[in-house]
Amino acid sequence: MLFNSFPFLFLFLPLVIGVFFALGKAQKPQSAIAWLVFSSLVYYGWWRLEYLGLIVGSIFFNYALGWVLGQKHEAQNPSKSLLFIGVTLNLALLGWFKYAGFFAANLRLLPGVSWDPGPIVLPLAISFFTFQQVAYLVDAHRGETREHNFLHYCLFVTFFPQLIAGPIVHHKEVLPQFKESRLFLPNQQDIAIGLTIFLLGLFEKVVLADRAASWATPVFTAAGQNQTLSMAEAWAGSLAYTFQLFFDFCGYSDMAIGMARIMGVRLPMNFRSPYKSSSIIDFWRRWHITLSRFLRDYLYIPLGGSRGGKLKRYRNLMATMVLGGLWHGAGWTFVMWGTLHGLYLMINHGWRAWRGSGESTAKLSLWSRFWPTALTFLSVVLAWIFFRAETFSGALVILKAMVGFGSGIFGGDLYSHREAALILVLGFIAFRLPSVIEWADGNPLTGIWNKLNWRPHWAWALLVMSAGLMAILDMARISEFLYYNF
């Protein structure tokens, strides 16, 4: 049941929110929470009912284990072996569904190996709810969580706005909110802000991302078939995908945050204008923020982080990014994407160590900020080619065409000046406009945007409703969100 579908927008979402607030007004908070859990399970089971048992079983197992780990910590008898078993079982479940086919295909390249696990359908959201619950187990072992309300834990895992593709929520961010009485009564400010963020997220997905996909997909399809591309086609396709992925995933995150905010729940920001980054370090503080946080706190730091010298730090950076790439997809192109970002981060940290952190880019002139931002963006675009391409050969076709080893500069049928103009519009939005969350959620804007901060006003309401209506009228071609595949 896609966010950008008519049944969700005009039946499921209004029904869920209406019943939730009705139960809240009747002073039945636990019934309201139970309703959200039930609705979230319906939402998940809508896709494939047989996988509903998977997420329910995972919830029961991890809640019980988290409770035991918490009790052992309180008794000053923490059990690393029990934690190891829990984390291993969670990752084994994820590994079977997501990577069994990938490893089997690579093992069959060896002589005498014929193992085939058969067709495996990747369950929706398994990467996201696995990471959330692994973090919960680790923190229960450390004594950093003492959640004993099973219903609240169920909602923490299944909450439908962020269940399928994040943000990856930390337990300390949402579990305390489920205990607050204000959550169960409608709040005009929350509803206004939530609707604004949700409708603009819908606009990002349907109008911007899906439009960019119509330019990017033919280019990558042709490259996958080893067709020769012109330089203009390769650049247009790569840039179109760069903006498609941004507006698709950012749109999903904004819709999730907006829906939750309507019901009074505050989810963490997941994007902060990442293409404005002046370095790869800065990029990973702005792109998929909740994943970056998880990788840092539960992988990079446990591996040793920056402790033990520069070589170990670079080793840990590379290992974190390679595993982060593999988390996105079971394929060598994703490993390559992660490896490139690992190299980028190593070079970035090495440069800073040699030259010093230097002056903050915020204090530099626009022209001085242009070069590091342009270099960062170019590096990200090149890595996205491997992220999108289904094979190395397809990625190489695009890379060679981008530097002139294709069918010329402006030849081919997959490029037009109209598409170039629209890509420039998307670039202007990504580089110059504030993010939806920054604009709508009370973060003060500076510079020329200072007078454009969101506030409850008929003019902003008209603008946002117009954007939402434009998206709804354009929903004839419904498409999945890209991160549903991860």
C-alpha positions as CSV (number, residue, x, y, z in Angstrom):
1,M,0.0,0.0,0.0
2,L,2.0,2.9,-1.3
3,F,1.9,6.4,0.3
4,N,1.4,7.7,-3.2
5,S,-1.7,5.7,-3.9
6,F,-5.4,6.6,-3.8
7,P,-6.5,3.8,-1.3
8,F,-3.8,5.0,1.2
9,L,-4.4,8.7,0.8
10,F,-8.2,8.7,0.8
11,L,-9.1,5.6,2.9
12,F,-6.4,4.1,5.0
13,L,-4.7,7.3,6.3
14,P,-7.9,9.3,7.2
15,L,-9.4,6.2,8.9
16,V,-6.3,5.5,11.0
17,I,-5.9,9.1,12.1
18,G,-9.6,9.6,12.8
19,V,-10.0,6.5,15.0
20,F,-6.7,7.2,16.8
21,F,-7.9,10.7,17.9
22,A,-11.4,9.4,18.6
23,L,-9.9,6.9,21.1
24,G,-7.7,9.6,22.5
25,K,-10.6,11.9,23.1
26,A,-12.4,9.0,24.8
27,Q,-9.4,8.8,27.2
28,K,-8.4,5.4,26.0
29,P,-4.6,5.9,25.3
30,Q,-3.7,2.2,25.4
31,S,-6.6,1.4,22.9
32,A,-5.3,4.2,20.7
33,I,-1.8,2.7,20.7
34,A,-3.2,-0.8,20.1
35,W,-5.2,0.7,17.1
36,L,-2.0,2.1,15.6
37,V,-0.2,-1.3,16.1
38,F,-3.1,-3.1,14.4
39,S,-3.3,-0.6,11.6
40,S,0.5,-0.9,11.0
41,L,0.3,-4.7,10.8
42,V,-2.6,-4.4,8.3
43,Y,-0.5,-1.9,6.3
44,Y,2.5,-4.4,6.4
45,G,0.4,-7.4,5.6
46,W,-1.3,-5.7,2.7
47,W,1.7,-6.6,0.5
48,R,2.1,-10.3,1.4
49,L,0.1,-11.7,4.2
50,E,2.5,-14.6,4.7
51,Y,5.3,-12.3,5.8
52,L,3.2,-10.9,8.6
53,G,4.4,-13.7,10.8
54,L,8.0,-12.8,10.2
55,I,7.8,-9.3,11.7
56,V,5.5,-10.5,14.5
57,G,7.9,-13.3,15.4
58,S,10.8,-10.9,15.3
59,I,9.0,-8.5,17.6
60,F,8.2,-11.2,20.2
61,F,11.8,-12.6,20.1
62,N,13.6,-9.2,20.4
63,Y,11.2,-7.8,23.1
64,A,11.7,-10.9,25.3
65,L,15.5,-10.9,24.7
66,G,15.7,-7.2,25.4
67,W,13.8,-7.7,28.7
68,V,16.2,-10.4,29.7
69,L,19.3,-8.4,28.8
70,G,17.9,-5.4,30.7
71,Q,17.2,-7.6,33.8
72,K,20.8,-9.0,33.7
73,H,22.2,-5.5,33.5
74,E,20.2,-4.4,36.5
75,A,21.5,-7.4,38.4
76,Q,25.0,-6.4,37.4
77,N,25.4,-9.6,35.4
78,P,25.4,-8.5,31.8
79,S,25.6,-11.4,29.3
80,K,27.6,-10.7,26.1
81,S,27.0,-14.2,24.9
82,L,23.2,-13.7,25.1
83,L,23.6,-10.4,23.2
84,F,25.8,-12.1,20.6
85,I,23.2,-14.8,20.1
86,G,20.4,-12.2,19.6
87,V,22.3,-10.0,17.2
88,T,23.5,-13.1,15.3
89,L,20.0,-14.5,14.9
90,N,18.7,-11.1,13.7
91,L,21.5,-10.7,11.1
92,A,21.1,-14.4,10.1
93,L,17.4,-13.8,9.3
94,L,18.3,-10.6,7.3
95,G,21.2,-12.4,5.6
96,W,19.1,-15.4,4.4
97,F,16.4,-13.3,2.8
98,K,18.7,-10.6,1.4
99,Y,22.0,-12.3,0.6
100,A,21.5,-16.0,0.3
101,G,20.9,-15.7,-3.5
102,F,23.9,-13.4,-3.9
103,F,26.3,-15.7,-2.1
104,A,25.0,-18.8,-3.8
105,A,25.4,-17.2,-7.3
106,N,29.1,-16.3,-6.4
107,L,29.7,-19.8,-4.9
108,R,28.5,-21.4,-8.1
109,L,31.4,-19.8,-9.9
110,L,33.7,-22.2,-8.0
111,P,34.2,-25.7,-9.6
112,G,32.0,-28.4,-8.2
113,V,29.6,-26.0,-6.3
114,S,26.0,-26.2,-7.4
115,W,24.1,-24.9,-4.3
116,D,20.9,-23.0,-5.1
117,P,18.6,-21.7,-2.4
118,G,15.8,-21.2,-4.9
119,P,13.7,-18.1,-5.4
120,I,13.6,-15.9,-2.3
121,V,11.3,-12.9,-2.0
122,L,12.8,-10.1,0.1
123,P,10.3,-9.1,2.8
124,L,9.5,-5.4,3.0
125,A,11.3,-3.4,5.6
126,I,13.4,-6.3,6.9
127,S,16.6,-4.2,6.7
128,F,15.0,-1.3,8.7
129,F,13.2,-3.2,11.4
130,T,16.3,-5.4,11.9
131,F,18.6,-2.5,12.5
132,Q,16.1,-0.8,14.9
133,Q,15.9,-4.0,17.0
134,V,19.6,-4.7,16.9
135,A,20.2,-1.2,18.4
136,Y,17.5,-2.0,21.0
137,L,19.2,-5.2,22.1
138,V,22.6,-3.5,22.3
139,D,21.2,-0.7,24.4
140,A,19.3,-3.1,26.6
141,H,22.6,-4.9,27.2
142,R,24.2,-1.6,28.2
143,G,21.3,-0.7,30.4
144,E,20.3,2.3,28.3
145,T,16.7,1.3,27.8
146,R,14.2,-0.1,30.3
147,E,11.1,-0.4,28.1
148,H,8.7,-2.9,29.6
149,N,5.5,-2.0,27.8
150,F,5.0,-4.6,25.1
151,L,2.4,-2.6,23.2
152,H,4.7,0.4,23.1
153,Y,7.5,-1.7,21.8
154,C,5.3,-3.2,19.1
155,L,4.5,0.4,17.9
156,F,8.1,1.3,18.0
157,V,8.9,-1.5,15.5
158,T,5.8,-1.4,13.3
159,F,4.7,2.3,13.2
160,F,3.5,2.4,9.6
161,P,4.8,5.9,8.5
162,Q,8.5,4.8,8.9
163,L,8.1,1.0,8.9
164,I,9.0,0.3,5.2
165,A,11.9,2.7,4.5
166,G,12.7,4.7,7.6
167,P,13.9,7.0,9.1
168,I,15.7,4.4,11.2
169,V,14.3,5.3,14.6
170,H,16.1,4.9,17.8
171,H,14.1,3.7,20.8
172,K,14.9,6.7,23.0
173,E,13.4,9.0,20.3
174,V,9.9,7.5,20.2
175,L,9.2,5.2,23.1
176,P,9.0,8.1,25.6
177,Q,6.6,9.9,23.3
178,F,4.1,7.0,23.6
179,K,3.7,7.8,27.3
180,E,2.8,11.4,26.9
181,S,-0.9,12.4,27.3
182,R,-0.6,15.2,24.7
183,L,-0.1,12.6,22.0
184,F,-3.7,11.4,22.0
185,L,-5.4,14.8,21.4
186,P,-5.3,16.6,18.1
187,N,-3.0,19.7,18.1
188,Q,-3.6,22.3,15.4
189,Q,0.0,23.3,15.1
190,D,1.1,19.6,14.7
191,I,-1.6,19.0,12.1
192,A,-0.7,22.1,10.1
193,I,3.0,21.3,10.1
194,G,2.5,17.6,9.5
195,L,0.2,18.3,6.5
196,T,2.6,20.8,5.1
197,I,5.5,18.3,5.3
198,F,3.4,15.4,4.0
199,L,2.0,17.1,1.0
200,L,5.4,18.6,0.0
201,G,6.9,15.1,0.4
202,L,4.2,13.8,-1.9
203,F,5.1,16.5,-4.4
204,E,8.8,15.6,-4.2
205,K,8.0,12.0,-5.0
206,V,5.3,12.2,-7.7
207,V,6.1,15.4,-9.5
208,L,9.9,15.6,-9.1
209,A,11.4,12.1,-8.5
210,D,9.1,10.2,-10.9
211,R,9.7,12.8,-13.6
212,A,13.4,12.5,-13.2
213,A,13.0,8.7,-13.4
214,S,11.5,8.9,-16.8
215,W,14.8,10.4,-18.0
216,A,17.2,8.3,-16.0
217,T,15.7,4.8,-16.6
218,P,16.1,4.8,-20.4
219,V,19.8,5.8,-20.1
220,F,20.7,3.1,-17.6
221,T,18.6,0.5,-19.5
222,A,20.5,1.2,-22.7
223,A,23.8,1.1,-20.8
224,G,22.8,-2.3,-19.3
225,Q,22.3,-3.5,-22.8
226,N,25.8,-2.3,-23.8
227,Q,24.4,0.4,-26.2
228,T,26.8,3.2,-26.9
229,L,25.8,6.6,-25.4
230,S,26.7,10.1,-26.2
231,M,28.3,12.3,-23.6
232,A,25.1,14.4,-23.2
233,E,23.0,11.2,-22.7
234,A,25.4,9.8,-20.1
235,W,25.5,13.1,-18.1
236,A,21.8,13.7,-18.4
237,G,21.0,10.2,-17.2
238,S,23.4,10.3,-14.3
239,L,22.2,13.7,-13.1
240,A,18.6,12.7,-13.5
241,Y,19.1,9.6,-11.3
242,T,21.1,11.7,-8.8
243,F,18.0,13.9,-8.4
244,Q,15.5,11.1,-8.7
245,L,17.1,9.2,-5.8
246,F,17.3,12.4,-3.7
247,F,13.7,13.5,-4.2
248,D,12.3,9.9,-4.0
249,F,13.9,9.0,-0.7
250,C,13.7,12.5,0.7
251,G,10.0,12.6,-0.3
252,Y,9.3,9.3,1.5
253,S,11.1,10.5,4.6
254,D,9.2,13.8,4.6
255,M,5.9,12.0,4.1
256,A,6.7,9.7,7.0
257,I,7.7,12.6,9.2
258,G,4.6,14.5,8.2
259,M,2.1,11.7,8.9
260,A,3.7,11.0,12.3
261,R,3.6,14.7,13.1
262,I,-0.1,14.9,12.4
263,M,-0.6,12.3,15.1
264,G,1.8,14.2,17.4
265,V,4.8,11.8,17.0
266,R,8.1,13.5,16.1
267,L,10.4,11.4,14.0
268,P,14.0,12.4,13.4
269,M,15.1,14.3,10.3
270,N,16.7,12.1,7.7
271,F,17.9,14.7,5.1
272,R,19.4,18.2,5.5
273,S,20.1,19.4,2.0
274,P,22.9,16.9,1.3
275,Y,23.9,18.1,-2.1
276,K,24.9,21.4,-0.6
277,S,27.7,19.6,1.3
278,S,31.2,21.0,0.9
279,S,32.9,17.6,1.7
280,I,32.1,13.9,1.8
281,I,32.3,14.1,5.6
282,D,29.6,16.8,5.5
283,F,27.6,14.8,3.0
284,W,27.3,11.8,5.4
285,R,26.1,14.2,8.1
286,R,23.3,15.3,5.8
287,W,22.3,12.2,3.7
288,H,20.2,9.4,5.3
289,I,21.1,10.8,8.7
290,T,19.6,8.0,10.7
291,L,21.5,5.3,8.8
292,S,24.7,7.3,9.2
293,R,24.1,7.5,12.9
294,F,23.4,3.8,13.2
295,L,26.5,2.8,11.2
296,R,28.6,5.2,13.4
297,D,27.2,4.1,16.8
298,Y,26.8,0.4,16.2
299,L,29.5,-0.5,13.6
300,Y,32.2,2.1,13.2
301,I,32.7,2.9,17.0
302,P,32.5,-0.8,18.0
303,L,35.1,-1.6,15.4
304,G,37.4,0.9,17.1
305,G,36.4,4.2,15.5
306,S,39.3,6.6,15.4
307,R,41.1,4.9,18.3
308,G,44.4,3.2,17.6
309,G,45.9,5.5,15.0
310,K,45.2,6.6,11.4
311,L,45.6,3.3,9.7
312,K,43.0,1.6,12.0
313,R,40.7,4.6,11.6
314,Y,40.9,4.3,7.8
315,R,40.4,0.5,8.0
316,N,37.3,1.1,10.2
317,L,35.9,3.7,7.8
318,M,36.4,1.5,4.8
319,A,34.8,-1.5,6.5
320,T,31.8,0.6,7.7
321,M,31.2,2.0,4.2
322,V,31.6,-1.3,2.4
323,L,29.1,-3.0,4.8
324,G,26.9,0.0,4.4
325,G,27.0,-0.5,0.6
326,L,26.2,-4.2,1.0
327,W,23.3,-3.2,3.3
328,H,21.7,-1.3,0.5
329,G,21.7,-4.3,-1.9
330,A,23.1,-7.8,-2.5
331,G,25.4,-7.0,-5.5
332,W,28.9,-6.1,-6.3
333,T,27.8,-2.7,-7.7
334,F,26.6,-1.8,-4.2
335,V,29.9,-3.0,-2.7
336,M,31.7,-0.7,-5.2
337,W,29.5,2.2,-4.2
338,G,30.4,1.6,-0.6
339,T,34.1,1.2,-1.4
340,L,34.1,4.5,-3.3
341,H,32.6,6.3,-0.4
342,G,35.1,4.7,1.9
343,L,37.9,6.0,-0.3
344,Y,36.3,9.4,-0.4
345,L,36.1,9.5,3.4
346,M,39.7,8.4,3.8
347,I,40.9,11.1,1.3
348,N,38.8,13.7,3.1
349,H,40.1,12.8,6.5
350,G,43.6,12.6,5.2
351,W,43.3,16.0,3.6
352,R,42.0,17.6,6.8
353,A,44.8,16.0,8.8
354,W,47.4,17.5,6.4
355,R,45.8,20.9,5.9
356,G,43.9,21.3,9.1
357,S,40.1,21.7,9.3
358,G,40.5,25.2,7.9
359,E,38.0,28.0,7.9
360,S,34.3,27.0,8.1
361,T,32.8,27.0,4.6
362,A,29.9,29.0,6.0
363,K,32.3,32.0,6.4
364,L,33.6,31.7,2.8
365,S,32.3,33.6,-0.1
366,L,29.9,32.0,-2.5
367,W,32.6,31.5,-5.1
368,S,35.0,30.0,-2.6
369,R,32.3,27.5,-1.4
370,F,31.5,26.6,-5.0
371,W,34.7,24.5,-5.7
372,P,34.5,22.1,-2.7
373,T,30.8,21.7,-3.1
374,A,31.1,21.0,-6.8
375,L,33.9,18.4,-6.2
376,T,31.8,16.7,-3.5
377,F,28.7,16.6,-5.8
378,L,30.7,15.2,-8.7
379,S,32.1,12.5,-6.5
380,V,28.6,11.6,-5.3
381,V,27.3,11.5,-8.8
382,L,30.0,9.1,-10.0
383,A,29.4,6.8,-7.1
384,W,25.6,6.9,-7.8
385,I,26.3,5.4,-11.2
386,F,27.4,2.1,-9.6
387,F,24.5,2.3,-7.1
388,R,22.0,2.5,-10.0
389,A,23.6,0.2,-12.6
390,E,22.8,-3.4,-12.5
391,T,26.2,-4.5,-13.7
392,F,29.7,-3.2,-13.8
393,S,29.7,-3.2,-17.6
394,G,26.6,-1.0,-17.6
395,A,28.3,1.4,-15.2
396,L,31.4,1.5,-17.3
397,V,29.4,2.3,-20.5
398,I,28.1,5.4,-18.8
399,L,31.4,6.4,-17.2
400,K,33.2,6.1,-20.6
401,A,30.6,8.1,-22.4
402,M,30.8,10.9,-19.7
403,V,34.5,11.5,-20.6
404,G,34.0,11.3,-24.3
405,F,34.5,7.6,-25.2
406,G,30.9,7.2,-26.6
407,S,29.0,8.1,-29.6
408,G,29.9,11.8,-29.6
409,I,28.8,14.8,-27.6
410,F,25.2,15.5,-28.4
411,G,24.1,12.5,-30.4
412,G,21.5,9.9,-29.5
413,D,17.7,9.8,-28.9
414,L,17.8,9.8,-25.0
415,Y,18.7,13.5,-24.6
416,S,16.9,16.7,-25.3
417,H,17.4,20.4,-24.3
418,R,14.0,20.2,-22.5
419,E,15.4,17.5,-20.2
420,A,18.5,19.5,-19.6
421,A,16.4,22.5,-18.6
422,L,14.3,20.4,-16.2
423,I,17.5,18.9,-14.6
424,L,18.7,22.5,-14.0
425,V,15.4,23.2,-12.2
426,L,15.9,20.1,-10.0
427,G,19.4,21.2,-9.3
428,F,18.3,24.7,-8.3
429,I,15.7,23.2,-5.9
430,A,18.3,20.8,-4.4
431,F,21.2,23.4,-4.1
432,R,19.4,26.7,-3.4
433,L,16.1,26.0,-1.6
434,P,15.9,24.9,2.0
435,S,14.8,21.4,2.8
436,V,11.1,20.9,3.6
437,I,11.8,20.1,7.3
438,E,14.0,23.2,7.6
439,W,11.3,25.3,6.1
440,A,8.2,23.9,7.8
441,D,9.4,22.9,11.3
442,G,10.5,26.1,12.8
443,N,14.2,26.1,12.0
444,P,15.0,29.8,11.3
445,L,16.2,30.4,7.7
446,T,18.9,32.9,7.0
447,G,19.9,35.1,4.1
448,I,17.3,35.7,1.4
449,W,15.1,33.0,2.8
450,N,14.7,34.9,6.2
451,K,11.3,36.3,5.3
452,L,10.0,33.0,3.9
453,N,9.8,30.9,7.1
454,W,6.7,28.8,7.3
455,R,3.9,30.0,9.5
456,P,0.1,29.3,9.7
457,H,-1.1,31.6,6.9
458,W,-3.6,31.3,4.1
459,A,-0.9,32.0,1.5
460,W,1.3,29.1,2.6
461,A,-1.8,26.9,2.9
462,L,-2.8,27.7,-0.7
463,L,0.8,27.0,-1.9
464,V,1.1,23.7,-0.1
465,M,-2.4,22.5,-1.1
466,S,-1.7,23.4,-4.7
467,A,1.5,21.3,-4.6
468,G,-0.4,18.4,-3.1
469,L,-3.2,18.7,-5.6
470,M,-0.7,18.8,-8.5
471,A,0.9,15.5,-7.1
472,I,-2.5,13.8,-6.7
473,L,-3.5,14.7,-10.3
474,D,-0.2,13.3,-11.5
475,M,-0.7,9.9,-9.6
476,A,-2.0,8.0,-12.6
477,R,1.4,6.5,-13.0
478,I,1.9,5.1,-9.5
479,S,5.5,3.9,-8.7
480,E,7.2,2.4,-5.8
481,F,9.7,4.2,-3.7
482,L,13.3,3.3,-4.5
483,Y,14.2,2.3,-1.0
484,Y,11.4,-0.3,-0.9
485,N,14.1,-2.4,-2.7
486,F,16.6,-2.1,0.1
